[in-house]
Amino acid sequence: MESPPGRPIISVDAIIEMSGGVILIKRKNPPFGWAIPGGFVDYGETLEEAVCREMKEETGLDVNLVRQFHTYSDPKRDPRFHTVTTIFIATASGTPKAGDDAKEAEIFTEGNLPEDIAFDHRKILEDYFNNKY
């Protein structure tokens, strides 16, 4: 996907609360590392529709959206192009199974987050665990 000239790309991500932790996916494509599951909003989709679709594609889970958490818009947050993402808090039941552009899906707690976290997702997770928003 390429950013239209002068316009950022809209994306969505969800912090899925499960089993006392949150689900992260290990990315198949660059930038590599662990990430909050999410993706781009398709034309004609609401943010809520997009985040539910992306969660199903990347984790195999149907999620229940709890609330919007925060929007992150630093033009440098994604090394590929300028993206603006809205983060949702969600819950789900079942077993996460990696799909689409995720090669792994695991549950992490604040105390055992992986070292290699992509994008600005470490900051987002810190904000979440610190109840910043």
N, C-alpha and C positions, 0 to 999 in steps of 0.2 A: 504494500500500500504506500502510496506517495502522498505527501501533504499538498493540498492545493496551494498555489502561490498565495502567500499572505494569510493563510488560514490554518489554524491548528486542526488536528484530527481528534474526534471525540471518542473516548474509550470509557469502559466501566470495569470495575474490579469488585470482588466480594471477599470480605473476611468471613469465612464460614466457620462458625463456632461449633466444635464437635468434640466429644469425649474429653473435655477439660482443656482443649487446645484449639488451634486453628489450622486449616488445611493450606498447605503451600504445594505448588507444582514445580517440578524441575523441567525447565524449558528445553525443547528439542532444537530450537532455532536461536540464532543470535538475537539479542544478547543472552548468553547462557547464564545459568544460575537458577536459584530457587526464586519463586515469585508468588505473589498473591494471584489466584486465578482470575482471568479477565480477558478482555479483548475489545475489538472495535465495534461501535454501534453501526448497524446497517441502515441505509436510507429507508425511512418509513417506520423504523422501530422506536419505541420509547426507551429510555434508559433502563427501566424495570424489565421490559421484554428482553433487551439485549443482555443484561446481566444474568437473567435466568437461563437464557439460551447458552451463553458462554460457560456457565457453571456446569450445565448438563454435558456440553461438548468436552470440557477439560477434566471434569472430575466424575462424570457419570451420575451425579446427584441432582435430584430435584430439590431446590432450595426454597425456604420460606424467608422472604425478605422481612427483616425486623425494622430497619430504618436506614436512611442515608447517613453516612458518617461525615464525610468531608469531600471537597473537591480540591485536587492538586493540579497546579497549572504552570509550574516552573518550566519555561521553554527548554531547559536542559535536562528534564527528568527522564527523557527517553533519548538515548544516543542516536537513534535512527532518524527522528524527526520530531517536530513540536506536537505533543499530545496534551490534552486536558482530560483528566480522568475523574470520575465521580466514584467514590468508594461506598459500598453498601455493607452493612452488617447483616448476616444471614445465618440461619440454622439449617440443618439437614440431618437425616438419619440414613443409615446404610453404611456401606463401605466405599470410600473413595477409590475410584479406578481411573488411572490416567488415560486420556484420550486426546484427539485432535493434535495440537502442537505441544502437549505435555507428555514427557516420557516417564514421569513418576508423580505420584500424589501421596503425600504423607501428612500426618497430624504432628504439629510442633507446639510446644509451650513457650512461654516467654524465656524460660531458662535453658531451652535447648535449640534455639534458632540456629540454622546453618550459617556458616561463615559467608558463603557466596550467594548473596541475595541481589537480584537484578534490579535495575531501575532505581527509583527512590523508595522501594518497598520496605527497606529497613526503617527509614524515617516514618513511613506510614504505620508500620507495626509498632514502633516506639510510641507514636501518638495514640494508637489504639490501646496498648497496654498501660499507658499513663492516663487514660481517660481524658485525653486532651480536648476532644470535641464532643 
